[in-house]
Amino acid sequence: MFEKFANKIETAIALGGVCWKVLMLDKEMLVFPILSTLALLCLLGGVFWPFWSSGELGVFMNSFQTEAEFQNDPRVLIGGFLIYFACSFIIIFFNAALLTCTMIRFAGGDPTVMDGLRSSMRNLHQIFVWALFVSTVGYILKLIEDRSSGLARLFIGFIGAAWAVAIYFAIPVLVVDRVGPIEAVKRSVSAMRKTWGESLASHAGLAGLNLLAGLIGVLLIAAGAVLFSDQPSVAYGFWAVAVVWIVGTTLLTTTLAAILKGALYIYAVEGVIPKHFDERTIRSAFSKKEG
């Protein structure tokens, strides 16, 4: 069993290497996670800045943490959902644009940033409905989990993890087929069944890479804290490098994950090896299904 899992991890690393080569052909794909981050910062800044500058944010957070009735206030719940939905919409919009560029590259084209943005605008209705659907499910699960304890909390956490797996390919489905949310979930589950081990192993590999990068960032921050009292200028340098490192590696792994997801989806659904992928590598990833 260990050897089998090790083989899957090895295949995931090989696929990740090919995704890196694809990214080097279209470095502009990194623009989409940057735009997504900036849009999220603008949204959250526009919502919370007035409360923070007036001092009301601290009062709100104190009431939210200490008063159960305040947490269940319909206005608080609706406001929280609207922010959650808006953030989901922004993330999905730019992820769909990124995946569009991925699909164009795999089809032999040469995508541009505008190709991705135009596609998301054309699919705006599907993206809006999907964002509303997925944020509703996610928000309800989060509320139930926060109000549960013990085995009930563990069970809800398991449902949330299963839901995340079920919708793993939902955005590629939206980009390619432009279907409704229920059909997107069905097709995502169908594709996931064909790529179960590879999708999870690859996702775990990229998550591990992101974790390692995060640990390096934490070490840089800690080094700055140690040096701050004696060499504040050097400490600021460490902190600046840490911020650039964490942001850069997060953007990179996010983009690689989207490229890999698009490649797995194409092969699972169409049975076609994406352009620029090594035939031996990707066939070995699906050898069990084909054999």
C-alpha positions, 0 to 999 in steps of 0.5 A: 500500500505504501508503494502504491501511495508513493507511486501516486505522489511521484506521479503527482510531482511529475504532473506538477513539473509539467504544469510548471512548463505550461506556466512558463509558456503563459506567465500571464496566468499569474495575473488572475490570482493577483487580480483576485487578491486585489479585488478581495482586498478592495471589497473587504477594505470597502466593507470594514474600513469605515467601521474600523476608522470609526471604532465600531469594528472593535465594539462589533467583534467584542459583541460577536464573541461574547453575546450569543444572541448577537451572533444569531441576529438575522442582520448579522447572519445576512451581512455575513452571508453577503460578504461570504458570497461576494468573496466567493464570486470574486474568487470563482470569477478569476478562477474561471478566467484562469481555467479558460486560459489553461484550456486554450493552451491545452488546445494548442492556442496562445491565450491572453489575459483578455481571453480569460476575462472575456470568457468569465464575462460571457459566463457571468450568469453561470458564475453568479448562480454557482457562487450563490449556490456554493456559498449558500451550502458552505455558509450553512455548513460553517454555521452548523459546524460552529454551533456543534460540538463533539461527534456532531462537529466532526461529522459536519466537518466530514460532510464539508470535506466530502463537499469540497471533493465533490465540487473539485471539478465544478469550475472546469465544468462551468467553463467548458459546458456552461451548465447549472449548479446541480449539473455542475456538481454531477459532472464534477463528481463523475470526473472525480471518480475517474481521477480520485487518487490522482486529484487528491494526491496532486492536491495534497502535493501542492498543499504540502508545497504551499505549507513548506513555503509558509513555514519558510515565511514564518521562519523569516518573520521569526528571524526579523523578530529576533533581530528587531531590538538590535538591528531594526533595519535588517528585521524590516528587510526580513519581514519584507522578504517574508511578505513577498515570499508568502504572496509569491509562492501562494500565487504560484501554487494557486496557478499551478493547481488550476493548470493541473485541475484543467489537465486532469479534467480534460483527460478524465472527460475527453480521454485526450492527453492535454497538449504539452503533457508527457504521454507516459506520465499522464497515462501512468496516472490513469493506468488503473482506470484504463487497465 
